[in-house]
Amino acid sequence: MKDIPIFDTETGVSTLVLKEIPYKQTAYVKIRDVQPGGLEAHLRECISFCRVCGAERVLAEGHPELKAWPLHCRVLQLRLSAAEREPAACVFPVTEETVRRWRDIYNVRMAAVDNAATLTARDETEIVNSGGAYFVHDAGKLLGIGWLRGSEILCIAATVPGAGARVLGTLLTLTDGETVQLEVASTNELALRLYERFGAVTVGERSVWHVIL
């Protein structure tokens, strides 16, 4: 299902992210502009369209008046040090032959994580060509996966309970620079505790999502 970059109503303009509807029955509304006093009317039209597309839940961000709706989560921007770390495991780059397995692991591990996008077969080319997607192994056992872009961690997922620190520590040795940036949902308490162990500090918020349906 394709997203709608410009969804224009009489009272406002938003971007509708619909690609998660087939997987999580959830649509996202990124508000671009709303006329004074027109937020509720604009949201009603967004909700109506998303429901027709099959959404059972609709989240919205981008307007201060959304605080009147229930909070879903905050997407936090974190920064942590990557300097002087030693790899705790081995890494294997994702290839065309292994990308399907990597994507399947990602989707299983991220299914319950708020605001984590589902990856489809169309994303596989980007994953491989990025050169930053890895399997993390130790003695032939898969500990987890990760995806890096320069000095940014796009995703990390452990496949063995308690292996998150080893996976993260190993991936940090592959990043560019002395500091690393990443984003995490405020509701992902397990990930937040892991990053705090590595000295992560919150440097901002990328978005704040509210439940409008």
PyMOL CGO cylinders between C-alpha atoms (Angstrom):
from pymol import cmd
from pymol.cgo import CYLINDER

trace = [
    CYLINDER, 0.00, 0.00, 0.00, 1.44, 3.37, -1.05, 0.3, 1, 1, 1, 1, 1, 1,
    CYLINDER, 1.44, 3.37, -1.05, 1.74, 6.39, 1.21, 0.3, 1, 1, 1, 1, 1, 1,
    CYLINDER, 1.74, 6.39, 1.21, 0.07, 9.68, 0.29, 0.3, 1, 1, 1, 1, 1, 1,
    CYLINDER, 0.07, 9.68, 0.29, 2.62, 12.52, 0.52, 0.3, 1, 1, 1, 1, 1, 1,
    CYLINDER, 2.62, 12.52, 0.52, -0.01, 15.25, 0.20, 0.3, 1, 1, 1, 1, 1, 1,
    CYLINDER, -0.01, 15.25, 0.20, -3.48, 14.65, 1.64, 0.3, 1, 1, 1, 1, 1, 1,
    CYLINDER, -3.48, 14.65, 1.64, -5.29, 17.95, 1.21, 0.3, 1, 1, 1, 1, 1, 1,
    CYLINDER, -5.29, 17.95, 1.21, -8.57, 18.84, 2.93, 0.3, 1, 1, 1, 1, 1, 1,
    CYLINDER, -8.57, 18.84, 2.93, -10.43, 22.13, 3.35, 0.3, 1, 1, 1, 1, 1, 1,
    CYLINDER, -10.43, 22.13, 3.35, -8.81, 22.66, 6.76, 0.3, 1, 1, 1, 1, 1, 1,
    CYLINDER, -8.81, 22.66, 6.76, -5.30, 21.24, 6.41, 0.3, 1, 1, 1, 1, 1, 1,
    CYLINDER, -5.30, 21.24, 6.41, -2.60, 19.23, 4.69, 0.3, 1, 1, 1, 1, 1, 1,
    CYLINDER, -2.60, 19.23, 4.69, -0.94, 16.04, 5.96, 0.3, 1, 1, 1, 1, 1, 1,
    CYLINDER, -0.94, 16.04, 5.96, 1.17, 13.14, 4.80, 0.3, 1, 1, 1, 1, 1, 1,
    CYLINDER, 1.17, 13.14, 4.80, -0.56, 9.77, 5.28, 0.3, 1, 1, 1, 1, 1, 1,
    CYLINDER, -0.56, 9.77, 5.28, 1.76, 6.83, 5.93, 0.3, 1, 1, 1, 1, 1, 1,
    CYLINDER, 1.76, 6.83, 5.93, -0.27, 3.78, 4.96, 0.3, 1, 1, 1, 1, 1, 1,
    CYLINDER, -0.27, 3.78, 4.96, 2.36, 1.10, 4.34, 0.3, 1, 1, 1, 1, 1, 1,
    CYLINDER, 2.36, 1.10, 4.34, 1.97, -0.41, 7.83, 0.3, 1, 1, 1, 1, 1, 1,
    CYLINDER, 1.97, -0.41, 7.83, -1.75, -1.09, 7.40, 0.3, 1, 1, 1, 1, 1, 1,
    CYLINDER, -1.75, -1.09, 7.40, -1.31, -4.58, 5.87, 0.3, 1, 1, 1, 1, 1, 1,
    CYLINDER, -1.31, -4.58, 5.87, 1.06, -5.59, 8.68, 0.3, 1, 1, 1, 1, 1, 1,
    CYLINDER, 1.06, -5.59, 8.68, 0.03, -3.70, 11.82, 0.3, 1, 1, 1, 1, 1, 1,
    CYLINDER, 0.03, -3.70, 11.82, -3.37, -2.27, 10.79, 0.3, 1, 1, 1, 1, 1, 1,
    CYLINDER, -3.37, -2.27, 10.79, -1.92, 1.11, 11.74, 0.3, 1, 1, 1, 1, 1, 1,
    CYLINDER, -1.92, 1.11, 11.74, -1.79, 4.36, 9.76, 0.3, 1, 1, 1, 1, 1, 1,
    CYLINDER, -1.79, 4.36, 9.76, 0.29, 7.44, 10.56, 0.3, 1, 1, 1, 1, 1, 1,
    CYLINDER, 0.29, 7.44, 10.56, -0.68, 11.07, 9.97, 0.3, 1, 1, 1, 1, 1, 1,
    CYLINDER, -0.68, 11.07, 9.97, 2.13, 13.62, 9.70, 0.3, 1, 1, 1, 1, 1, 1,
    CYLINDER, 2.13, 13.62, 9.70, 0.46, 17.02, 9.89, 0.3, 1, 1, 1, 1, 1, 1,
    CYLINDER, 0.46, 17.02, 9.89, 2.00, 19.64, 7.59, 0.3, 1, 1, 1, 1, 1, 1,
    CYLINDER, 2.00, 19.64, 7.59, -0.33, 22.61, 7.94, 0.3, 1, 1, 1, 1, 1, 1,
    CYLINDER, -0.33, 22.61, 7.94, -3.72, 23.24, 9.52, 0.3, 1, 1, 1, 1, 1, 1,
    CYLINDER, -3.72, 23.24, 9.52, -5.95, 26.31, 9.46, 0.3, 1, 1, 1, 1, 1, 1,
    CYLINDER, -5.95, 26.31, 9.46, -6.67, 27.91, 12.85, 0.3, 1, 1, 1, 1, 1, 1,
    CYLINDER, -6.67, 27.91, 12.85, -9.40, 25.93, 14.58, 0.3, 1, 1, 1, 1, 1, 1,
    CYLINDER, -9.40, 25.93, 14.58, -9.41, 23.31, 11.85, 0.3, 1, 1, 1, 1, 1, 1,
    CYLINDER, -9.41, 23.31, 11.85, -7.43, 20.47, 13.44, 0.3, 1, 1, 1, 1, 1, 1,
    CYLINDER, -7.43, 20.47, 13.44, -10.38, 18.29, 14.50, 0.3, 1, 1, 1, 1, 1, 1,
    CYLINDER, -10.38, 18.29, 14.50, -12.08, 18.58, 11.12, 0.3, 1, 1, 1, 1, 1, 1,
    CYLINDER, -12.08, 18.58, 11.12, -8.84, 17.75, 9.33, 0.3, 1, 1, 1, 1, 1, 1,
    CYLINDER, -8.84, 17.75, 9.33, -8.19, 14.75, 11.56, 0.3, 1, 1, 1, 1, 1, 1,
    CYLINDER, -8.19, 14.75, 11.56, -11.71, 13.42, 10.98, 0.3, 1, 1, 1, 1, 1, 1,
    CYLINDER, -11.71, 13.42, 10.98, -11.07, 13.35, 7.23, 0.3, 1, 1, 1, 1, 1, 1,
    CYLINDER, -11.07, 13.35, 7.23, -7.67, 11.73, 7.70, 0.3, 1, 1, 1, 1, 1, 1,
    CYLINDER, -7.67, 11.73, 7.70, -9.18, 9.08, 9.98, 0.3, 1, 1, 1, 1, 1, 1,
    CYLINDER, -9.18, 9.08, 9.98, -12.01, 8.40, 7.55, 0.3, 1, 1, 1, 1, 1, 1,
    CYLINDER, -12.01, 8.40, 7.55, -9.62, 7.87, 4.66, 0.3, 1, 1, 1, 1, 1, 1,
    CYLINDER, -9.62, 7.87, 4.66, -7.29, 5.66, 6.71, 0.3, 1, 1, 1, 1, 1, 1,
    CYLINDER, -7.29, 5.66, 6.71, -10.19, 3.50, 7.89, 0.3, 1, 1, 1, 1, 1, 1,
    CYLINDER, -10.19, 3.50, 7.89, -11.32, 2.97, 4.31, 0.3, 1, 1, 1, 1, 1, 1,
    CYLINDER, -11.32, 2.97, 4.31, -7.78, 1.76, 3.60, 0.3, 1, 1, 1, 1, 1, 1,
    CYLINDER, -7.78, 1.76, 3.60, -8.10, -0.80, 6.40, 0.3, 1, 1, 1, 1, 1, 1,
    CYLINDER, -8.10, -0.80, 6.40, -6.52, 0.95, 9.39, 0.3, 1, 1, 1, 1, 1, 1,
    CYLINDER, -6.52, 0.95, 9.39, -7.82, -0.04, 12.81, 0.3, 1, 1, 1, 1, 1, 1,
    CYLINDER, -7.82, -0.04, 12.81, -5.57, 2.44, 14.58, 0.3, 1, 1, 1, 1, 1, 1,
    CYLINDER, -5.57, 2.44, 14.58, -4.43, 5.91, 13.49, 0.3, 1, 1, 1, 1, 1, 1,
    CYLINDER, -4.43, 5.91, 13.49, -1.58, 7.89, 15.05, 0.3, 1, 1, 1, 1, 1, 1,
    CYLINDER, -1.58, 7.89, 15.05, -0.76, 11.54, 14.40, 0.3, 1, 1, 1, 1, 1, 1,
    CYLINDER, -0.76, 11.54, 14.40, 2.12, 13.96, 15.02, 0.3, 1, 1, 1, 1, 1, 1,
    CYLINDER, 2.12, 13.96, 15.02, 3.15, 17.46, 14.05, 0.3, 1, 1, 1, 1, 1, 1,
    CYLINDER, 3.15, 17.46, 14.05, 0.74, 19.83, 15.81, 0.3, 1, 1, 1, 1, 1, 1,
    CYLINDER, 0.74, 19.83, 15.81, 0.81, 21.23, 19.38, 0.3, 1, 1, 1, 1, 1, 1,
    CYLINDER, 0.81, 21.23, 19.38, -2.94, 20.77, 19.86, 0.3, 1, 1, 1, 1, 1, 1,
    CYLINDER, -2.94, 20.77, 19.86, -2.54, 17.00, 19.51, 0.3, 1, 1, 1, 1, 1, 1,
    CYLINDER, -2.54, 17.00, 19.51, -1.65, 16.93, 23.20, 0.3, 1, 1, 1, 1, 1, 1,
    CYLINDER, -1.65, 16.93, 23.20, -5.40, 16.78, 23.81, 0.3, 1, 1, 1, 1, 1, 1,
    CYLINDER, -5.40, 16.78, 23.81, -5.35, 13.23, 22.41, 0.3, 1, 1, 1, 1, 1, 1,
    CYLINDER, -5.35, 13.23, 22.41, -3.82, 10.22, 24.25, 0.3, 1, 1, 1, 1, 1, 1,
    CYLINDER, -3.82, 10.22, 24.25, -0.05, 9.96, 23.99, 0.3, 1, 1, 1, 1, 1, 1,
    CYLINDER, -0.05, 9.96, 23.99, 1.21, 6.95, 22.05, 0.3, 1, 1, 1, 1, 1, 1,
    CYLINDER, 1.21, 6.95, 22.05, 4.97, 7.43, 22.28, 0.3, 1, 1, 1, 1, 1, 1,
    CYLINDER, 4.97, 7.43, 22.28, 7.84, 9.83, 21.83, 0.3, 1, 1, 1, 1, 1, 1,
    CYLINDER, 7.84, 9.83, 21.83, 10.61, 9.06, 19.37, 0.3, 1, 1, 1, 1, 1, 1,
    CYLINDER, 10.61, 9.06, 19.37, 13.77, 10.04, 21.23, 0.3, 1, 1, 1, 1, 1, 1,
    CYLINDER, 13.77, 10.04, 21.23, 17.10, 10.96, 19.67, 0.3, 1, 1, 1, 1, 1, 1,
    CYLINDER, 17.10, 10.96, 19.67, 20.05, 9.51, 21.59, 0.3, 1, 1, 1, 1, 1, 1,
    CYLINDER, 20.05, 9.51, 21.59, 23.80, 9.89, 21.40, 0.3, 1, 1, 1, 1, 1, 1,
    CYLINDER, 23.80, 9.89, 21.40, 26.45, 7.59, 22.82, 0.3, 1, 1, 1, 1, 1, 1,
    CYLINDER, 26.45, 7.59, 22.82, 30.21, 7.14, 22.61, 0.3, 1, 1, 1, 1, 1, 1,
    CYLINDER, 30.21, 7.14, 22.61, 31.70, 4.62, 20.21, 0.3, 1, 1, 1, 1, 1, 1,
    CYLINDER, 31.70, 4.62, 20.21, 35.33, 5.34, 21.05, 0.3, 1, 1, 1, 1, 1, 1,
    CYLINDER, 35.33, 5.34, 21.05, 37.84, 2.71, 22.19, 0.3, 1, 1, 1, 1, 1, 1,
    CYLINDER, 37.84, 2.71, 22.19, 35.58, -0.32, 22.09, 0.3, 1, 1, 1, 1, 1, 1,
    CYLINDER, 35.58, -0.32, 22.09, 36.57, -3.87, 21.29, 0.3, 1, 1, 1, 1, 1, 1,
    CYLINDER, 36.57, -3.87, 21.29, 34.29, -6.21, 19.31, 0.3, 1, 1, 1, 1, 1, 1,
    CYLINDER, 34.29, -6.21, 19.31, 32.61, -8.82, 21.52, 0.3, 1, 1, 1, 1, 1, 1,
    CYLINDER, 32.61, -8.82, 21.52, 31.55, -11.04, 18.61, 0.3, 1, 1, 1, 1, 1, 1,
    CYLINDER, 31.55, -11.04, 18.61, 31.99, -11.52, 14.86, 0.3, 1, 1, 1, 1, 1, 1,
    CYLINDER, 31.99, -11.52, 14.86, 30.03, -9.74, 12.13, 0.3, 1, 1, 1, 1, 1, 1,
    CYLINDER, 30.03, -9.74, 12.13, 28.99, -10.95, 8.71, 0.3, 1, 1, 1, 1, 1, 1,
    CYLINDER, 28.99, -10.95, 8.71, 27.71, -8.44, 6.13, 0.3, 1, 1, 1, 1, 1, 1,
    CYLINDER, 27.71, -8.44, 6.13, 24.30, -9.11, 4.62, 0.3, 1, 1, 1, 1, 1, 1,
    CYLINDER, 24.30, -9.11, 4.62, 24.44, -10.32, 1.01, 0.3, 1, 1, 1, 1, 1, 1,
    CYLINDER, 24.44, -10.32, 1.01, 21.89, -10.95, -1.71, 0.3, 1, 1, 1, 1, 1, 1,
    CYLINDER, 21.89, -10.95, -1.71, 21.77, -14.57, -0.58, 0.3, 1, 1, 1, 1, 1, 1,
    CYLINDER, 21.77, -14.57, -0.58, 21.16, -13.76, 3.10, 0.3, 1, 1, 1, 1, 1, 1,
    CYLINDER, 21.16, -13.76, 3.10, 19.09, -10.56, 2.99, 0.3, 1, 1, 1, 1, 1, 1,
    CYLINDER, 19.09, -10.56, 2.99, 15.77, -12.41, 3.10, 0.3, 1, 1, 1, 1, 1, 1,
    CYLINDER, 15.77, -12.41, 3.10, 16.77, -14.12, 6.34, 0.3, 1, 1, 1, 1, 1, 1,
    CYLINDER, 16.77, -14.12, 6.34, 18.01, -10.82, 7.80, 0.3, 1, 1, 1, 1, 1, 1,
    CYLINDER, 18.01, -10.82, 7.80, 14.74, -9.09, 6.89, 0.3, 1, 1, 1, 1, 1, 1,
    CYLINDER, 14.74, -9.09, 6.89, 12.66, -11.90, 8.38, 0.3, 1, 1, 1, 1, 1, 1,
    CYLINDER, 12.66, -11.90, 8.38, 14.58, -11.66, 11.66, 0.3, 1, 1, 1, 1, 1, 1,
    CYLINDER, 14.58, -11.66, 11.66, 14.16, -7.89, 11.71, 0.3, 1, 1, 1, 1, 1, 1,
    CYLINDER, 14.16, -7.89, 11.71, 10.40, -8.08, 11.15, 0.3, 1, 1, 1, 1, 1, 1,
    CYLINDER, 10.40, -8.08, 11.15, 9.91, -10.71, 13.87, 0.3, 1, 1, 1, 1, 1, 1,
    CYLINDER, 9.91, -10.71, 13.87, 11.98, -8.84, 16.44, 0.3, 1, 1, 1, 1, 1, 1,
    CYLINDER, 11.98, -8.84, 16.44, 10.49, -5.42, 15.60, 0.3, 1, 1, 1, 1, 1, 1,
    CYLINDER, 10.49, -5.42, 15.60, 6.86, -6.46, 15.26, 0.3, 1, 1, 1, 1, 1, 1,
    CYLINDER, 6.86, -6.46, 15.26, 5.94, -5.27, 18.75, 0.3, 1, 1, 1, 1, 1, 1,
    CYLINDER, 5.94, -5.27, 18.75, 8.19, -2.19, 18.77, 0.3, 1, 1, 1, 1, 1, 1,
    CYLINDER, 8.19, -2.19, 18.77, 6.30, 1.09, 18.49, 0.3, 1, 1, 1, 1, 1, 1,
    CYLINDER, 6.30, 1.09, 18.49, 7.01, 3.06, 15.31, 0.3, 1, 1, 1, 1, 1, 1,
    CYLINDER, 7.01, 3.06, 15.31, 9.34, 0.40, 13.85, 0.3, 1, 1, 1, 1, 1, 1,
    CYLINDER, 9.34, 0.40, 13.85, 8.66, 0.11, 10.13, 0.3, 1, 1, 1, 1, 1, 1,
    CYLINDER, 8.66, 0.11, 10.13, 8.05, -3.28, 8.55, 0.3, 1, 1, 1, 1, 1, 1,
    CYLINDER, 8.05, -3.28, 8.55, 10.59, -4.15, 5.85, 0.3, 1, 1, 1, 1, 1, 1,
    CYLINDER, 10.59, -4.15, 5.85, 9.31, -5.69, 2.62, 0.3, 1, 1, 1, 1, 1, 1,
    CYLINDER, 9.31, -5.69, 2.62, 10.95, -7.45, -0.31, 0.3, 1, 1, 1, 1, 1, 1,
    CYLINDER, 10.95, -7.45, -0.31, 11.24, -4.08, -2.03, 0.3, 1, 1, 1, 1, 1, 1,
    CYLINDER, 11.24, -4.08, -2.03, 13.57, -2.92, 0.75, 0.3, 1, 1, 1, 1, 1, 1,
    CYLINDER, 13.57, -2.92, 0.75, 16.07, -5.73, 0.21, 0.3, 1, 1, 1, 1, 1, 1,
    CYLINDER, 16.07, -5.73, 0.21, 18.06, -3.94, -2.47, 0.3, 1, 1, 1, 1, 1, 1,
    CYLINDER, 18.06, -3.94, -2.47, 18.56, -0.93, -0.20, 0.3, 1, 1, 1, 1, 1, 1,
    CYLINDER, 18.56, -0.93, -0.20, 19.57, -3.17, 2.71, 0.3, 1, 1, 1, 1, 1, 1,
    CYLINDER, 19.57, -3.17, 2.71, 22.24, -4.95, 0.68, 0.3, 1, 1, 1, 1, 1, 1,
    CYLINDER, 22.24, -4.95, 0.68, 23.51, -1.88, -1.17, 0.3, 1, 1, 1, 1, 1, 1,
    CYLINDER, 23.51, -1.88, -1.17, 23.82, 0.12, 2.04, 0.3, 1, 1, 1, 1, 1, 1,
    CYLINDER, 23.82, 0.12, 2.04, 26.76, -2.03, 3.09, 0.3, 1, 1, 1, 1, 1, 1,
    CYLINDER, 26.76, -2.03, 3.09, 25.81, -1.49, 6.71, 0.3, 1, 1, 1, 1, 1, 1,
    CYLINDER, 25.81, -1.49, 6.71, 23.55, -4.45, 7.51, 0.3, 1, 1, 1, 1, 1, 1,
    CYLINDER, 23.55, -4.45, 7.51, 25.10, -7.27, 9.55, 0.3, 1, 1, 1, 1, 1, 1,
    CYLINDER, 25.10, -7.27, 9.55, 24.56, -10.55, 11.30, 0.3, 1, 1, 1, 1, 1, 1,
    CYLINDER, 24.56, -10.55, 11.30, 26.36, -10.75, 14.66, 0.3, 1, 1, 1, 1, 1, 1,
    CYLINDER, 26.36, -10.75, 14.66, 27.68, -14.23, 15.55, 0.3, 1, 1, 1, 1, 1, 1,
    CYLINDER, 27.68, -14.23, 15.55, 29.73, -15.86, 18.27, 0.3, 1, 1, 1, 1, 1, 1,
    CYLINDER, 29.73, -15.86, 18.27, 31.15, -19.38, 17.83, 0.3, 1, 1, 1, 1, 1, 1,
    CYLINDER, 31.15, -19.38, 17.83, 28.66, -20.04, 15.05, 0.3, 1, 1, 1, 1, 1, 1,
    CYLINDER, 28.66, -20.04, 15.05, 25.64, -18.89, 17.08, 0.3, 1, 1, 1, 1, 1, 1,
    CYLINDER, 25.64, -18.89, 17.08, 23.57, -15.96, 15.88, 0.3, 1, 1, 1, 1, 1, 1,
    CYLINDER, 23.57, -15.96, 15.88, 23.38, -13.29, 18.59, 0.3, 1, 1, 1, 1, 1, 1,
    CYLINDER, 23.38, -13.29, 18.59, 21.51, -10.63, 16.64, 0.3, 1, 1, 1, 1, 1, 1,
    CYLINDER, 21.51, -10.63, 16.64, 21.43, -8.24, 13.71, 0.3, 1, 1, 1, 1, 1, 1,
    CYLINDER, 21.43, -8.24, 13.71, 22.12, -4.58, 13.10, 0.3, 1, 1, 1, 1, 1, 1,
    CYLINDER, 22.12, -4.58, 13.10, 21.98, -1.89, 10.46, 0.3, 1, 1, 1, 1, 1, 1,
    CYLINDER, 21.98, -1.89, 10.46, 24.37, 1.05, 10.42, 0.3, 1, 1, 1, 1, 1, 1,
    CYLINDER, 24.37, 1.05, 10.42, 24.73, 4.18, 8.32, 0.3, 1, 1, 1, 1, 1, 1,
    CYLINDER, 24.73, 4.18, 8.32, 27.91, 6.09, 8.99, 0.3, 1, 1, 1, 1, 1, 1,
    CYLINDER, 27.91, 6.09, 8.99, 27.68, 7.25, 12.61, 0.3, 1, 1, 1, 1, 1, 1,
    CYLINDER, 27.68, 7.25, 12.61, 24.01, 6.30, 12.94, 0.3, 1, 1, 1, 1, 1, 1,
    CYLINDER, 24.01, 6.30, 12.94, 22.46, 3.04, 14.16, 0.3, 1, 1, 1, 1, 1, 1,
    CYLINDER, 22.46, 3.04, 14.16, 19.32, 2.38, 12.14, 0.3, 1, 1, 1, 1, 1, 1,
    CYLINDER, 19.32, 2.38, 12.14, 18.37, -0.78, 14.01, 0.3, 1, 1, 1, 1, 1, 1,
    CYLINDER, 18.37, -0.78, 14.01, 19.67, -3.37, 16.42, 0.3, 1, 1, 1, 1, 1, 1,
    CYLINDER, 19.67, -3.37, 16.42, 17.96, -6.59, 17.49, 0.3, 1, 1, 1, 1, 1, 1,
    CYLINDER, 17.96, -6.59, 17.49, 19.20, -9.44, 19.66, 0.3, 1, 1, 1, 1, 1, 1,
    CYLINDER, 19.20, -9.44, 19.66, 18.05, -12.97, 18.85, 0.3, 1, 1, 1, 1, 1, 1,
    CYLINDER, 18.05, -12.97, 18.85, 19.34, -14.45, 22.10, 0.3, 1, 1, 1, 1, 1, 1,
    CYLINDER, 19.34, -14.45, 22.10, 18.06, -13.21, 25.49, 0.3, 1, 1, 1, 1, 1, 1,
    CYLINDER, 18.06, -13.21, 25.49, 20.69, -11.06, 27.17, 0.3, 1, 1, 1, 1, 1, 1,
    CYLINDER, 20.69, -11.06, 27.17, 22.84, -10.71, 24.05, 0.3, 1, 1, 1, 1, 1, 1,
    CYLINDER, 22.84, -10.71, 24.05, 21.86, -7.10, 23.33, 0.3, 1, 1, 1, 1, 1, 1,
    CYLINDER, 21.86, -7.10, 23.33, 24.98, -5.64, 24.97, 0.3, 1, 1, 1, 1, 1, 1,
    CYLINDER, 24.98, -5.64, 24.97, 27.32, -7.86, 22.95, 0.3, 1, 1, 1, 1, 1, 1,
    CYLINDER, 27.32, -7.86, 22.95, 25.50, -7.08, 19.73, 0.3, 1, 1, 1, 1, 1, 1,
    CYLINDER, 25.50, -7.08, 19.73, 25.53, -3.33, 20.37, 0.3, 1, 1, 1, 1, 1, 1,
    CYLINDER, 25.53, -3.33, 20.37, 29.13, -3.29, 21.56, 0.3, 1, 1, 1, 1, 1, 1,
    CYLINDER, 29.13, -3.29, 21.56, 30.28, -5.12, 18.45, 0.3, 1, 1, 1, 1, 1, 1,
    CYLINDER, 30.28, -5.12, 18.45, 28.32, -2.88, 16.08, 0.3, 1, 1, 1, 1, 1, 1,
    CYLINDER, 28.32, -2.88, 16.08, 29.74, 0.24, 17.72, 0.3, 1, 1, 1, 1, 1, 1,
    CYLINDER, 29.74, 0.24, 17.72, 33.22, -0.78, 16.56, 0.3, 1, 1, 1, 1, 1, 1,
    CYLINDER, 33.22, -0.78, 16.56, 32.02, -0.50, 12.96, 0.3, 1, 1, 1, 1, 1, 1,
    CYLINDER, 32.02, -0.50, 12.96, 30.57, 3.00, 13.11, 0.3, 1, 1, 1, 1, 1, 1,
    CYLINDER, 30.57, 3.00, 13.11, 32.24, 6.17, 11.87, 0.3, 1, 1, 1, 1, 1, 1,
    CYLINDER, 32.24, 6.17, 11.87, 33.46, 8.73, 14.40, 0.3, 1, 1, 1, 1, 1, 1,
    CYLINDER, 33.46, 8.73, 14.40, 33.60, 8.79, 18.18, 0.3, 1, 1, 1, 1, 1, 1,
    CYLINDER, 33.60, 8.79, 18.18, 29.88, 9.30, 18.78, 0.3, 1, 1, 1, 1, 1, 1,
    CYLINDER, 29.88, 9.30, 18.78, 26.85, 7.46, 17.46, 0.3, 1, 1, 1, 1, 1, 1,
    CYLINDER, 26.85, 7.46, 17.46, 23.29, 8.65, 16.98, 0.3, 1, 1, 1, 1, 1, 1,
    CYLINDER, 23.29, 8.65, 16.98, 20.15, 6.57, 17.12, 0.3, 1, 1, 1, 1, 1, 1,
    CYLINDER, 20.15, 6.57, 17.12, 16.43, 6.84, 17.66, 0.3, 1, 1, 1, 1, 1, 1,
    CYLINDER, 16.43, 6.84, 17.66, 14.25, 4.84, 20.01, 0.3, 1, 1, 1, 1, 1, 1,
    CYLINDER, 14.25, 4.84, 20.01, 10.60, 4.88, 21.03, 0.3, 1, 1, 1, 1, 1, 1,
    CYLINDER, 10.60, 4.88, 21.03, 10.01, 6.01, 24.60, 0.3, 1, 1, 1, 1, 1, 1,
    CYLINDER, 10.01, 6.01, 24.60, 7.91, 2.88, 25.14, 0.3, 1, 1, 1, 1, 1, 1,
    CYLINDER, 7.91, 2.88, 25.14, 10.83, 0.58, 24.23, 0.3, 1, 1, 1, 1, 1, 1,
    CYLINDER, 10.83, 0.58, 24.23, 12.03, 0.29, 27.81, 0.3, 1, 1, 1, 1, 1, 1,
    CYLINDER, 12.03, 0.29, 27.81, 14.29, -2.71, 27.18, 0.3, 1, 1, 1, 1, 1, 1,
    CYLINDER, 14.29, -2.71, 27.18, 16.23, -0.85, 24.48, 0.3, 1, 1, 1, 1, 1, 1,
    CYLINDER, 16.23, -0.85, 24.48, 16.44, 2.31, 26.60, 0.3, 1, 1, 1, 1, 1, 1,
    CYLINDER, 16.44, 2.31, 26.60, 17.96, 0.39, 29.50, 0.3, 1, 1, 1, 1, 1, 1,
    CYLINDER, 17.96, 0.39, 29.50, 20.52, -1.16, 27.15, 0.3, 1, 1, 1, 1, 1, 1,
    CYLINDER, 20.52, -1.16, 27.15, 21.53, 2.18, 25.67, 0.3, 1, 1, 1, 1, 1, 1,
    CYLINDER, 21.53, 2.18, 25.67, 21.78, 3.74, 29.13, 0.3, 1, 1, 1, 1, 1, 1,
    CYLINDER, 21.78, 3.74, 29.13, 24.29, 1.02, 30.07, 0.3, 1, 1, 1, 1, 1, 1,
    CYLINDER, 24.29, 1.02, 30.07, 26.44, 2.32, 27.23, 0.3, 1, 1, 1, 1, 1, 1,
    CYLINDER, 26.44, 2.32, 27.23, 26.18, 5.90, 28.43, 0.3, 1, 1, 1, 1, 1, 1,
    CYLINDER, 26.18, 5.90, 28.43, 23.56, 7.12, 25.99, 0.3, 1, 1, 1, 1, 1, 1,
    CYLINDER, 23.56, 7.12, 25.99, 22.06, 10.55, 26.58, 0.3, 1, 1, 1, 1, 1, 1,
    CYLINDER, 22.06, 10.55, 26.58, 18.86, 11.98, 25.13, 0.3, 1, 1, 1, 1, 1, 1,
    CYLINDER, 18.86, 11.98, 25.13, 19.61, 14.93, 22.87, 0.3, 1, 1, 1, 1, 1, 1,
    CYLINDER, 19.61, 14.93, 22.87, 16.14, 15.60, 21.44, 0.3, 1, 1, 1, 1, 1, 1,
    CYLINDER, 16.14, 15.60, 21.44, 12.80, 14.33, 20.21, 0.3, 1, 1, 1, 1, 1, 1,
    CYLINDER, 12.80, 14.33, 20.21, 12.17, 13.55, 16.58, 0.3, 1, 1, 1, 1, 1, 1,
    CYLINDER, 12.17, 13.55, 16.58, 8.41, 13.27, 16.97, 0.3, 1, 1, 1, 1, 1, 1,
    CYLINDER, 8.41, 13.27, 16.97, 5.57, 12.81, 19.45, 0.3, 1, 1, 1, 1, 1, 1,
    CYLINDER, 5.57, 12.81, 19.45, 2.76, 10.52, 18.34, 0.3, 1, 1, 1, 1, 1, 1,
    CYLINDER, 2.76, 10.52, 18.34, -0.81, 10.63, 19.63, 0.3, 1, 1, 1, 1, 1, 1,
    CYLINDER, -0.81, 10.63, 19.63, -3.64, 8.16, 19.22, 0.3, 1, 1, 1, 1, 1, 1,
    CYLINDER, -3.64, 8.16, 19.22, -6.48, 9.72, 17.24, 0.3, 1, 1, 1, 1, 1, 1,
    CYLINDER, -6.48, 9.72, 17.24, -8.30, 6.45, 16.52, 0.3, 1, 1, 1, 1, 1, 1,
]
cmd.load_cgo(trace, "trace")
